[in-house]
Amino acid sequence: MKDEFVSTISHELRTPLTSIRAFSEILQDDENMEPQQRQQLLRIVVKETERLTRLVNQVLDFTKIESGAYQWVREKLDLAGVVREALAATSQLSHNRNITITQAAPDRPAMIFGDKDRLVQVVINLISNAIKYCEPGTGHVHLMLSCTTDEAKLAVIDNGPGIEPRRA
């Protein structure tokens, strides 16, 4: 699991770094760029920097968890709010790949106890993976939140290729 995580993170870190460098060089080299295009490239640089920050934080958190030094924060929170934050964080990724995201949630709050930051990260990872494996332009990711008085469930469903039965 650890080797797979390190391999995945290594690959994931290269992508935003490559984008940031390429767009920064374009911005630096093209003094006559239209202001609207310059703003668009700057927005991409900012988004990729934010994504890189999240990835670096994942690595740091993973290291803390592995060493037993991570401090879990248990608090009462609404799982629907966690889902909204994760959707906001992945909205640019779904937009860039032209993936449709829909959601279904109950009318009432889905109250749980947990570490909000870690739960947001887990949901971001689930959504990001679903987006990653969907076909651009035809992909669809559906988030379904349900709750009873005793539990809350979140399902992330996509029309990607799925996991081979022998690996599931």
Summary of the structure (lengths in Angstrom):
residues: 168
radius of gyration: 18.3
end to end distance: 14.1
largest distance: 60.5
contacts: 427
relative contact order: 0.11
helix: 58%
strand: 17%
